Amino acid sequence: MNLETIDLKVLRVFVATAQQLSFTRASEELGVPKSAVSKAVQRLESELGVRLFERSSRVVRLTEPGTILLNRARSLLEEASLMFADVQSSHRRVSGQLRLAAPPALGRYISRELLPRFLTDWPEVNVSLKLSYDYEDLFREGLDLAFRMGGPRDDNLIEKKLGYANRVVVASPAYLKRYGAITQPQQLPAHRCLQVFDRPYIDWTLTRAGASHVVTVPAVFQCSDMEALKSMLLAGAGVAQLPWLVVRDEIKSGHLVEVLAGWVSSGMSISAVYRFGVNKPAKLAEFLALIDKHQHLFELQRREP
């Protein structure tokens, strides 16, 4: 098999099957009979001279050659799609739907600070924004770009570093009046701590002047939604370690107090990831240009005094 004999339809069937790890679900996704999916995969395996899947009555798994082909085939199909879109348009209009994903707190922030500017500049573009703590698969979800905070690097994507964020420990004035001031990290385990993560105990790492201190705290309340946690804080229910981005306005207004001033979490990188391709869609190219112009918006760290 060589470049001249590549059948993009067969590759598309293979990618759907590899992502679903099910011939039945791939046929449903593509809207074709299961037998057609099986024949397409068998044809591709025959032309390549390798097995792409290990099949049993219960399980379908990718072989090592299948994994290699999946990574390359997704990029090839994406590039082919962009190529045809360019050919079909005699001039590159900034239009269509821009599909984005972001962690909830960061997504709310860019919805206020960045996306209104983009929609004003490019009125023929529609934007969809998925808020999720998961690291979305851009290929499977059909996303143009995802914002990420920390986490491992994905070699299948282009990563653009934007800035850093960190967390601070906060409580309401009413809580501190009732339970007393917090002046040392060692006092935190005795307080009513609110958590993002669903664990009975969790470590809060705090740094100041280059020194780190790890405190294991219990949780009296847990919720993965930071806005709900902030509501609990404002109601005087406890103390929490939340992103500076999430609580800085309430600290400025006096509705929340930054306890342990000067103690912050380590910085977490903020980045944008998108798929490889020689020709980026015009809508994505312009969105990246807007990010470049306003990259200062992503410096979201509380600085030590």
ZIPEHU-V723871 format. One record per residue. N is the residue number from 0. RES is the residue in one small letter. PHI is phi in whole degrees, 0 to 359 (999 if undefined). OMEGA is omega in whole degrees, -180 to 180 (NA if undefined). D_CENTER is the distance of its C-alpha to the mean C-alpha in Angstrom with 1 decimal. Layout:
# ZIPEHU-V723871
N,RES,PHI,OMEGA,D_CENTER
N,RES,PHI,OMEGA,D_CENTER
This chain:
# ZIPEHU-V723871
0,m,999,178,36.8
1,n,226,-174,36.1
2,l,301,-176,34.1
3,e,288,-177,36.9
4,t,252,-180,36.6
5,i,294,176,32.9
6,d,256,-177,32.4
7,l,297,179,29.0
8,k,296,179,29.6
9,v,294,177,30.2
10,l,299,-180,27.1
11,r,295,176,25.1
12,v,296,179,26.8
13,f,299,-178,26.0
14,v,298,179,22.2
15,a,299,-180,22.2
16,t,293,-179,24.3
17,a,293,-180,22.3
18,q,286,-180,19.0
19,q,276,-172,20.9
20,l,51,-180,23.3
21,s,199,178,25.9
22,f,292,-179,28.5
23,t,293,-179,29.0
24,r,293,177,25.4
25,a,296,179,25.2
26,s,294,178,28.4
27,e,292,179,27.2
28,e,297,-176,24.0
29,l,273,-179,26.3
30,g,72,179,29.2
31,v,231,178,31.7
32,p,297,178,34.0
33,k,300,180,33.0
34,s,297,179,36.0
35,a,293,177,34.7
36,v,296,-179,31.4
37,s,299,-180,33.5
38,k,294,-180,35.9
39,a,296,179,33.3
40,v,294,178,31.7
41,q,299,178,35.3
42,r,297,-179,36.2
43,l,294,178,33.3
44,e,298,179,34.2
45,s,295,-179,37.8
46,e,291,-180,37.2
47,l,276,-179,35.0
48,g,76,178,37.3
49,v,220,174,34.6
50,r,272,-179,33.2
51,l,264,-179,29.5
52,f,228,165,29.3
53,e,262,-175,31.0
54,r,245,169,32.3
55,s,219,-179,34.0
56,s,295,-176,35.0
57,r,246,-168,31.9
58,v,233,170,29.2
59,v,239,-180,27.8
60,r,233,174,26.3
61,l,283,170,25.4
62,t,280,178,27.9
63,e,298,175,27.1
64,p,299,179,28.3
65,g,295,178,26.1
66,t,295,178,22.9
67,i,298,-178,24.0
68,l,295,-179,24.8
69,l,301,-179,21.5
70,n,299,-178,19.5
71,r,284,-176,22.1
72,a,294,180,22.8
73,r,297,178,19.3
74,s,294,-180,19.5
75,l,295,180,23.2
76,l,294,178,22.6
77,e,296,-179,20.0
78,e,295,178,22.4
79,a,296,178,25.3
80,s,299,179,23.6
81,l,294,-180,23.1
82,m,298,-180,26.6
83,f,295,178,28.2
84,a,297,178,26.4
85,d,294,-178,27.9
86,v,295,-177,31.3
87,q,288,180,31.5
88,s,247,-179,31.0
89,s,286,174,33.8
90,h,221,-175,31.8
91,r,280,178,28.1
92,r,279,175,27.4
93,v,274,-174,24.3
94,s,207,179,23.7
95,g,98,-178,21.9
96,q,251,175,18.5
97,l,260,-176,15.3
98,r,257,-175,12.3
99,l,236,172,9.1
100,a,219,-180,5.8
101,a,199,169,4.7
102,p,301,-172,5.6
103,p,308,-177,9.2
104,a,296,180,11.2
105,l,292,178,9.6
106,g,296,177,9.6
107,r,295,-179,13.2
108,y,294,-180,14.0
109,i,290,176,13.2
110,s,293,178,15.0
111,r,269,-169,17.9
112,e,262,-170,18.0
113,l,238,-173,16.7
114,l,296,177,16.6
115,p,300,177,20.2
116,r,297,-178,21.4
117,f,295,-179,19.8
118,l,294,176,21.4
119,t,291,-179,24.6
120,d,289,-174,24.8
121,w,230,-174,24.0
122,p,293,179,25.5
123,e,270,178,25.3
124,v,256,171,21.6
125,n,256,-178,19.8
126,v,243,169,16.2
127,s,243,-176,14.0
128,l,233,178,10.9
129,k,261,179,9.1
130,l,262,-176,8.2
131,s,201,174,6.8
132,y,279,-180,6.5
133,d,284,172,6.0
134,y,273,-172,4.4
135,e,295,173,5.8
136,d,280,-175,8.9
137,l,298,-179,9.5
138,f,289,-178,13.2
139,r,294,-176,13.6
140,e,274,-178,11.8
141,g,68,-177,13.5
142,l,271,176,10.6
143,d,276,-176,11.9
144,l,201,175,8.9
145,a,228,172,5.2
146,f,270,-179,4.9
147,r,227,177,4.1
148,m,238,-178,7.1
149,g,66,175,9.4
150,g,85,-177,9.3
151,p,287,177,11.2
152,r,281,177,11.6
153,d,252,-176,11.5
154,d,291,179,14.9
155,n,275,-176,14.5
156,l,231,171,12.3
157,i,276,-179,13.4
158,e,246,180,11.7
159,k,245,179,12.9
160,k,288,-176,13.3
161,l,245,-177,13.6
162,g,174,-178,14.8
163,y,220,175,14.7
164,a,227,172,14.6
165,n,214,-175,16.7
166,r,241,175,18.3
167,v,229,178,21.8
168,v,265,-175,24.2
169,v,224,174,25.5
170,a,204,178,28.0
171,s,273,175,30.2
172,p,303,-179,33.8
173,a,295,179,35.2
174,y,297,-178,33.6
175,l,294,177,34.8
176,k,294,-177,38.2
177,r,281,-172,38.5
178,y,253,177,37.2
179,g,99,-179,38.0
180,a,293,176,36.3
181,i,247,-175,33.9
182,t,245,-180,35.1
183,q,226,178,34.0
184,p,305,-178,30.9
185,q,297,180,33.3
186,q,280,-172,34.0
187,l,300,-179,30.5
188,p,301,180,31.2
189,a,275,-176,34.1
190,h,259,-179,32.0
191,r,274,-173,30.2
192,c,266,179,26.6
193,l,252,-171,23.7
194,q,235,171,20.5
195,v,277,-172,16.8
196,f,268,-175,17.0
197,d,273,177,19.5
198,r,217,-180,22.0
199,p,295,178,25.6
200,y,227,178,25.4
201,i,211,179,22.7
202,d,270,169,23.1
203,w,256,178,22.6
204,t,260,-178,22.9
205,l,239,179,24.6
206,t,234,174,25.9
207,r,204,179,28.7
208,a,53,177,30.7
209,g,85,180,29.2
210,a,262,-179,30.1
211,s,247,178,27.7
212,h,220,180,28.4
213,v,255,-179,26.8
214,v,239,175,27.6
215,t,268,-175,27.2
216,v,240,175,27.1
217,p,276,179,27.7
218,a,242,172,25.9
219,v,265,178,28.0
220,f,208,178,25.1
221,q,228,175,21.5
222,c,201,-178,18.9
223,s,284,179,15.1
224,d,268,-175,15.3
225,m,290,177,16.0
226,e,294,176,18.1
227,a,294,177,20.3
228,l,298,-180,20.6
229,k,295,177,21.7
230,s,298,177,24.2
231,m,296,177,25.7
232,l,299,-178,26.0
233,l,297,178,27.7
234,a,277,177,30.0
235,g,82,-174,31.1
236,a,277,-178,29.8
237,g,172,-179,28.6
238,v,236,-177,26.8
239,a,214,173,23.1
240,q,253,-175,20.8
241,l,233,179,18.1
242,p,302,175,16.1
243,w,308,178,18.6
244,l,305,-173,16.6
245,v,282,-170,17.1
246,v,244,-173,20.8
247,r,296,179,22.3
248,d,293,180,24.0
249,e,290,176,25.6
250,i,293,-180,26.8
251,k,298,-179,28.3
252,s,280,-179,30.0
253,g,91,179,31.4
254,h,286,172,29.9
255,l,233,180,28.1
256,v,240,174,29.4
257,e,280,178,27.7
258,v,273,-177,29.5
259,l,56,-177,30.1
260,a,308,-179,29.8
261,g,98,176,28.8
262,w,268,-179,26.9
263,v,227,174,23.2
264,s,280,174,20.3
265,s,296,-180,19.4
266,g,292,177,17.1
267,m,245,-176,13.4
268,s,291,173,12.1
269,i,248,-179,9.8
270,s,218,172,9.0
271,a,244,179,8.4
272,v,238,177,8.5
273,y,209,-171,10.8
274,r,279,175,13.5
275,f,294,176,16.9
276,g,164,-179,19.9
277,v,294,-177,23.0
278,n,248,175,22.9
279,k,282,173,19.8
280,p,304,-177,20.2
281,a,302,-179,21.9
282,k,297,179,19.4
283,l,288,179,16.6
284,a,300,-180,19.1
285,e,288,178,20.1
286,f,292,177,16.7
287,l,296,177,16.1
288,a,296,178,19.7
289,l,294,177,19.0
290,i,300,179,16.1
291,d,302,-177,18.8
292,k,294,-176,21.4
293,h,240,-177,19.6
294,q,297,178,17.7
295,h,300,-180,19.6
296,l,296,-175,17.5
297,f,263,171,14.8
298,e,271,-169,17.5
299,l,242,178,16.8
300,q,259,168,18.9
301,r,280,-177,22.0
302,r,279,174,24.6
303,e,294,179,27.3
304,p,299,NA,30.7
